Amino acid sequence: MPEIIIPTEFLPVDGRFGCGPSRVRPEQIAAFATEGAKLMGTSHRQAPVKNLVKRVQDGLMDFFHNPDGYEIVLGNGGSTAFWDVASHSLADGKAQALVHGEFGAKFAAALQAPWLTAPTVIKGEPGSRLELEAEAGVSLYAYAQNETSTGVSTPVKRVASADSGALFLTDATSAAGGIDFDPLETDVYYFAPQKNFASDGGLWLALMSPAAVARTEAVAQTSRYIPEFLSLKTAIDNSRLSQTLNTPAIATLFLLAEQVDWMNAQGGLAWAHSRTAQTSKHLYDWAEASQYATPFVTNPDHRSQVVVTIDFAAEVDAAAIAKVLRSNGIVDVEPYRKLGRNQLRVATFTATELSDVEKLTSAIDFTVAQLAK
């Protein structure tokens, strides 16, 4: 196939549309090259780095509407590690897990630890969404606010008639920072910073309610073996000192702090929500109007505004489109590898400009026309 050159007028200024790691704003990189560089190679137990952690904690509390009694806890390892942290340090008895994609399924698997009662798993078909259900004896409800693999979104909301004391855990990794929510409707809102927060991986953060902290303390008092790395109580104790148990990636913390400060200065979470809603709407409207593309998530109420999945007609090869886009500097729009669909997946995280998304759809239309020749 001859090389297809996309005209400059159809090329985004920033061609990164991956679902994580996400694009990092140039201003963050510039700040890191000056102020951030001064922190590299220094102790995370000393004031300069601890002040950086406190900056992140305070900024996130403001960003998440300052719910009374909640606190920001952080630790090493990313959201994948937090699934094991939760199963070791927070889950007790039986859980219920809502699954509508790859990442919800992984957390459900972590909740099948031998010291726990087998969980109830409510599993929907990819591209669709079911709901959590009140169930007697369930002490923990777990779900993903945004399923990164499929582009399905779930509201942050407690289940009416759930047992008293039941906790709600929201996997917010690709939603946090891009979708508004009421923090009082969940007990643990956890995420990693490499999506809307435009940082790097290797860190997990959690907005935790007093009830979740109390459950953590209670579990820690039992005879259950909890490795220190997976101890949520240890993470809470260290976070209250604005530090992590293990040495953190200072660059990750610095880039996160810069992004949180930037978003708060623009208008906070409500502003970020409106921004991602606008960019994702352009993609959905484009797909709805297209003769060869359609939104993968058919129910508009279930569609994510930060991860957009677009199916293509059988006669249009989405993989070929992605290959041409990549050769022209538009990268990481391939579908989630295990989903195996003829589609593209586009992140519309908070750092993404609407003008770049508009150029992206123009580039796709141009590429499809060229491939059809």
N, C-alpha and C positions, 0 to 999 in steps of 0.2 A: 504494500500500500504506500503510495507516495506521501511524503510528509505534508501534513496540513498545518498551515500557518494561520493562526487566528489573528485578524486585524487588531491593531493596537487599540482602536476605539471600543473593542469588545472585551478588553482585558482588565480585570480588577487591579487596583493599585496594590492590594495585598491579596495574593491568590491562595492563601491558606484557609481551608474550610474543614479541616479535620476535626473529629469529635473527641480528640484528646490524645496527646497534648494539643492544646489549641494555640492559635496565634497569640503572640505577646506583643503588646503595643511598643512602638519604637521609643516612646517616652520612658517606659519602664526600663528598657535596656540602657538608655542614656543615663538614667538615675543610678542604675546599678554600676555603671562604669566609673561613676564618681563616688557617691556616698556609699553604695553597697560594697564596693571594692575595699573600703576601709575596714569592713567587718570580717572579711575573709581571713582565715588563718588565726582567728581569735577564739577564746574560750566561750562556749555557750553557757557557762556558769557565771559569767561576769556581766556587769551592768549593761554594756552596749548591746549585747545580743538579747539579754533578758528584756531590755527596754523595747527591742524590736518585736519580741513575742507579745509583750503587753500592748504594743501599738496594734498588732493584728487582733488581739482579743477585744480591745476597746472598740476598734473600728467595726468589727463584726457584730458586736452587741448593738451598736448604733444602727448598723445596716439591717439587722434582723428585728428592729422595732423595740429593742430593750425590754423583753418580757421579764416581769418581776420574778426574782429568785433564780432565774436561769443563769448558766455560766458556760463559757467557751472552754472546752477541754481539747487537748491536742496530743498526738503521739506519732511515732514513726510507723511507716509501713503502708500508708494509703488505705483506701476503702476495702481492698481485699483483706488486709490485716484486720480491719475493724469487724468484719464478719466473724472472725475467730475470737476477737476480743469480746464481742457481744455474746457469743455462745458460751464462752468460759466465765464471763464476769457479770453478765446481766440477765441472761435467760434463766428461768427457773420453772421447772415443770413443763407445761405444754405451751407451744407457740402455734400461731397461725400465720402462714406466709402467702402473700398474693404474688403470683408469678405471671408476667406477660412479656418475658424476654430472657435473655441469657443471664443478665446480672441478678435479676430477682431469683432465678433458679439457683444461682451459686450461693446466695444467702440462705435460701431454703435448705440447701444441702448442708451448710454449716450448722443449721439448727437441728440436724439429725444426729448430734453428738450422743454418745452412749449414756451420758449422765442425765440426759433430758428425755422427757416423754416424746415419742414420735410426733412431729408436728402435723397439723392439717395443712395441706397445700392446695390452694385454689389456683388452678392453672388454666389460663386462657390461650387461645390460638394467637400466634404472632400477628401483630397488627390490630389486635382487639384488646379489650379490657373488661375484666370482671370486677367484682367488688369484695372487700372484706365483709365478713358476716359475724354477727355476735354469736359467740359459742361459749357455753358454760365450761369452766375449767381452764380456759386459755388465759395465761398471764402476760402474754406478749404478742403483739400484732406487728408484722413486718411487711414492708412493701417499698417499691421504688417509686419516687415521685415522678421520675422521668426515666423510661427504659431506653438507654443509649443505643441498644442494638436494633430497636424497631421504630423508635420515634413515637412511642405511646406515653401519654402523661396521665397521672392519677392525682386527684385533689388531695391536699393535706387536710385530713378530717378524721376525728375520732369516730368510732363505731358506737352508735346508740345502743344502749342495753348491754354493753360489754361488762364483764365482771368488775366490781370495784377493785381498784388497785392495778388493773391491767395497764401495761405500758405500750406505747405506740412508737415504733422505730421507723423513721423515714430515711431511706437511702436517697440522698439528694445530690449525689456526686455530679451529675450533669445538669441538674436543675438549680442548685444553689447559686445565687447571684444572678439568675436570669428569669426566675418565675417567683412572683410574690406569693405569700402565704401568711396564715395566722400561726405564729409559733406556739400559741397556747393549745393548738389542735394536735400537738405531738409532744413526745417526751425526749426523744433523741433524734436530732436532725443532723445527720452526719454526711460528710463529703470529703473529697480530695480537691486540691486547688488547681488542677490542670485543665479545667473546663472554662466556665464563665469567669473564674478568678485569674485566668491568664498567667498562671505560674507553672511550676514543674511538679512532677509526681513525688511519691515517697513520704507523704505526710497525710495523716487523717485529722480532721477537725470535727467537733460535735458540739452543737448547742443542746445542753442537757437541762432538763427540768429538775426541781427538787425531788420529785418522786423517783426519777431515774437515778439520781445520786444516792437516795436512801436505799433503793434496791441494790445498787452496787455495794454499798456498805454492808448490807445484810448478807449478800452472797459471799463477800470476802470473809465473813465471820464463820462460814460453814467449813466443813472438812474437805471441800472440793479442792483438788489440786489445780492451781492456776499459775502457769509460768509467768514470771515477772513481766516479760515483754507483752503478754496478753492480759495483764491485770489492769482493769479499768480504774480500780481504786488507786493504783500507783500513778496512772496517768492523771487522775484528778488531783492527787496530792502534788505532783510536779507542776501541773498547769496553774495551780493556785500560787506557785512561786514563779510563774512565767518562764517555765523551762520544760524540757522533755526528758524522759528517762535516759534515752540514748542521744548521742550527738545528732542534731538535726542538720539538714541541708540549709545553710544560711542563705544561699541564693534563692531557694524556694520561698523562704520566709520573707525575704526582701521584696521579691517580685509580687508576692501576695499582698504585702502591706501597701505597696504602691497602687495596686489595682483597687484595693478596698478604699483607700483614700480618694482615688479618682472617682469611683462610683458614688461614694458619699457626697463628694463635692458637686456632682451632677444632679443629685436629687435622690440618691439612695435606691432602695430596692424597687420602689414604685417607678422610678425613672428607668431602671434596668429592665423591668417587666415590660414597659411600654415600648422600649427599644427592640427587644427580641420579638415582641408581638408584631411589630411593624415589618421587620426583616423576614420573619417566617411567613407572614401573610403574603408578601410578594411572591415567594416560592409556591405557596399553595394556590394562589390565584393564577399564577403562570401555568401550573400543572393542570388545573381545572380547565383552563382555556385551550390547552395544547391538544393537537390531534394525535400525539404519540406518547404523551406522558399523563400520569394520574397519581394523586397521592396514594401511597401504600395504605395508610390508616384511613379507612373510608368514613368513619364517624368523625365529623369535625370536633365534637366535644372531647374526643380521645386524642386529638392530635397535639403533639409537642410543639412548643414555640421556640425550642432551642436545638432540636435535632429533627430535621425534616427528611423523610424517606420518600423517594419518588420512584414509582414503577414505570417501566417503559414497555411499549408494545413489542410483541415477539420479533417483528421485522427490524427493530432498532436495537443494536448491540450496545448495552450500557457500558460494558467493559471496554469496548473500542472507544466510546466517548471519553471515558475516564483516562484512557491511554493518551488520546490526543490532548486533552486538557492538561495532563501532567507534562507533556512535552512542551507546552506553552506556559508553564509556570503556575497552573491552577491545580492544586494538589489535594490528595486525601479525601476525595469524594466517592471512593469506592464503597459498596455496601458492606455491612458487617459480614465477615467471612463465613460464619456458620449459618447465616440466614439463607445464603445461596439463591438470591433472587436477581432478576434482571433489573437492577435499580441503581440509583445513586443515593448517597446519604450525605447531607449537608448540615454542618453545624452553623447555627445562627446565634452564637454566643454573644455576650454583651460587647465585646471588643470589635465585633464585626460591623462594618459600615453598610448601611442600606445601599449606597451607591455601588459597593463591591458586589452585593447580591444581585443587583440589577444587571451589572456587567456579566456576571456568571450566567444568568439565563440567556443573555444575548449570545454568549460564547457557546452555550450548548446548542441553541438553535442554529448557529452558523455551522457548528461541527456536524450536526445531524444532516444538514443540507449537503455538506461536502461528502460525507460518507455515503450518501444515497446516489451520488453521481457514478 
